[in-house]
Structures are given as C-alpha cells and as structure tokens.
Amino acid sequence: MTEPTILLRAMFDAAVAAAQSSHCLPPHLPEAPKGRTIVIGAGKASAEMARVLEQHWSGPVEGHVVTRYGYAVPCTRIAIMESSHPVPDDASVAAAQRILALVSNLTADDLVICLVSGGGSSLMVLPGEGVTLADKQGINRALLASGATIGEMNCVRRHLSAIKGGRLAAACHPARVVTLLISDVPGDDPADIASGPTTADRTTCADALAILGRYQIAMPDGVRALLASGAGESVKPGDARLAGSETRMIATPLMALEAAAQVARDAGVPVHILGDSIEGEARDVGIVMAGMARHVALHGQPFTAPCILLSGGETTVTVRGNGKGGRNVEFLLSLAVALNGLPGTYAIACDTDGVDGQEEIAGALMAPDTLARAWDLGIKPRDSLANNDGHGFFGALGDAVVSGPTLTNVNDFRAIYIGAA
C-alpha cells in the first residue's frame, strides 16, 4: 500500500494533468474558416491554451489573450498579455481594450476562437459606463472578503462590465465564435466562468443590486447608478448577435476528480466521489467532511475503510482575521481540528491552479499528528483558524503543497484518506 500522503499528492498531480490544455484542447478545435482566424481569451490557463492551439493550427492565426502575472508562456503568433488576479489592475483594462479592438469590424467569414478559463473575471476588465477601475477594485475586494459565492460575485461583475456577460461575443458579430472553456466553477455554468464574456446571461442588474445589499457592500455612486438604471444589463438569451456563438467545455472539475480517482484505484484503494460542486464556508465544509470521515472510520458507514473521500467545488471564506488565508487550507485546518488526530486519517486540499487565495501555494497536507506537531511548536490550531491563517499554520509545519503555476484551473481538490480500523 502506498504511503497515504504520497498517494494523495499523486492524486492531486493526476487531477492537474487531466486538465492540461495539451490533453484536452486539440480534440475541440473547429475547422478553419474562409476568412481570418482570431484567437482571444482570458484566464489562468489562457496562455497555455494559446500555445497548444498554435501547435495544432496549420493555417494563419492571430490574436491576443491575457493571463495572470507569471503564467505567460511563449507563443509565436498570438500575443500574450499579463494582468492581476484576484483584484484587477490597469493591465486588466488594457487587455480588455486590446481584445475588443481586435474583434471589431469582422465579417461572417471570420472565426473567433475564445479561450476562457478561471480567473478571467479579474484579468480582463472594462468598467461599465460611469464606473471606474477603482470602483471595481473596491467592490471586488469586498466581495472576496464577504463570503459571497462565486456565482454571486460573477453576477455583480457581469453587470459592472462592458465586456463580460455576453458582450464580447456580441462585439464579434457577425463572425462565428467558438469558445473553449476550462471550468473552475461549481456546476460548470459558462456564464460564471470568467463571468461569461461570450455567454448569454439570465441574471439582471436587480440581481446584482440585491447581492451587494445582502452582503452590505458599499456602492460608489457610479456603481449604484449603473445598476439601478438598468444600463448595466448584460446580453440575454435569444440575442441575435449571439446566434453564431458556440461553447465547448473541454475540461471540468469532474474530469479531474475521475483522473485522481483512477490513481487511487490503481493503488488498490476504493474511492468515493462526493461531488464536484461543493460550496459553502470552507471551515463549515471541513466540519461536515470530518463528521463523514469519522463515521466511516468508526462505524464503516456508508463506506468501509480503507477508502478515500474525494470532492471538488469552490468554498468561500468570510475573512475575520488577518492571517495568510486560503480557502483550501482553511478547509483543511478546520478538518484537522474537527478530526482531532483521528488515527489513520490523512487529507490534502489544494487549488488546481497552484494558488490558494493570494499565496503562491497550492494548499497543504494533513496527517493524524498534525495538531500534535503544531502544539509542540507552540501553535494553537483553533487560534490559527480564527485568524484565517491556514497558510501560516501548515507552512510552519512544513506541510504546504507548492506546485508552481499549473497553467490550468479546475477549481478546488480535496481528498481524505481513511485507513482501516
């Protein structure tokens, strides 16, 4: 039997590998058009997607894509830009302007291939009328700290934008648009991946206003005016400008979980996938998962140990402390506290893009002796959790998982190994 932490790390690596553009993008490329082929896109995986497209596209191609700082890869025909995540910056605006300029004045003979992955909401930003970049930055920071779901955050982002919520696809009209998506959102809704720049949107300005009110987020005058007037309304289903737009989902969280599960099965360990779209407060999900793991370990229900409980999705963190954060490490620390050293139980929680929160760390590993080792170092686990300091906690123990930029993003990865009684 493979040592549990080695097995868990191998499963995470397999999940990331399954979502690599080199593996999942080529089968979904469209046929070349009569006219021009323009490649645009935004996301943490967009530069790598562009490189793979270049390698498999024999005809003429040109374009611009934007990715996170440090995620650029060399391309010869497609320009690669970098900007900020998770809070946009001036480069995010410049990228949006350049991409919109590139798709202006296209014809029905032209093809636009849009490469979209998680992170695009911040990386490609064009504030709506009367809204400034500073407004969007402030709203974004407040949403990130509020505990709002990714769907709620992206609803607001779409309605404060001049490029998201289907507007980019509308700008490409009458060209054919094929969007290749790597999903990082629970449920794989194209409207929520990078806030849906080429996807029709069913939500409204009123929905965005309600979300900001729900989380008591202060609105600058320009933001309130844009939403209250309805002038920030996104492109809706049935809009004629989107008639030539097609979406192809090329990688999803479930695909990654299935690849990870196969690694465990090959090692002789049964795997149970609990879901690919689990949401909620990270520490609450940790408590629930700990209860499930404990029941398996002590009662053999609903599964028999040894086994692995596998899940994905995107949890949230309502920030109350001033620690180094990270939703995956917050989940893992909450899990460790709730398990309280349950013998034979190990876990891993990582973000598949290699960055958990704003730290250049994917996540961490947990073992039965995690709490004991922390106490030996004078670290109080519950205090670290209360301070939202998951990265500080696991970093001090030497249990951080550092993968570097993975050049893909299919959301969170969680695996709990429960040993035989």
Number of C-alpha atoms within 10 A of each C-alpha: 7 11 7 19 17 10 18 25 20 15 26 24 18 19 25 27 19 22 27 23 23 17 13 17 23 16 10 13 15 14 8 15 15 10 14 19 20 23 27 28 32 34 33 30 32 35 31 25 29 29 20 19 22 19 13 13 14 9 10 12 18 16 21 24 28 32 33 26 13 13 22 22 15 12 16 11 15 20 17 25 23 23 27 20 21 18 19 24 19 15 17 27 18 18 25 26 16 16 22 18 12 18 23 12 11 19 15 15 13 20 27 26 24 27 26 32 30 27 25 31 30 27 33 35 29 24 23 24 15 14 19 16 17 14 17 26 16 17 22 21 13 19 23 19 14 20 19 22 20 20 16 17 23 24 26 26 26 33 31 33 24 22 28 33 32 26 24 24 32 25 20 28 23 21 29 23 26 22 28 24 27 34 27 31 30 26 15 21 15 25 23 28 26 31 32 27 32 29 28 23 24 14 18 20 23 15 16 24 20 14 18 21 12 11 14 12 15 13 16 16 11 16 23 18 16 20 21 14 11 14 14 23 23 26 27 17 13 9 11 13 17 26 16 17 23 16 15 14 17 20 25 22 30 22 17 26 26 17 19 27 25 17 20 20 13 9 12 13 20 18 22 13 15 12 15 26 19 17 17 16 18 25 27 18 20 24 20 14 22 23 15 15 27 19 15 22 23 13 13 15 13 10 18 18 21 19 23 28 22 23 22 28 23 23 25 24 24 16 16 11 14 11 17 19 24 27 26 31 35 34 28 32 32 27 25 26 19 19 20 15 17 20 16 17 25 23 24 27 30 31 31 28 25 24 22 26 21 12 14 15 23 27 34 28 25 25 22 17 16 21 22 16 14 16 11 9 11 9 17 14 22 16 12 23 22 17 18 26 23 28 28 18 27 23 15 14 18 10 17 23 21 16 17 14 20 21 25 29 28 33 27 28 27 24 26 27 27 24 19 15 13
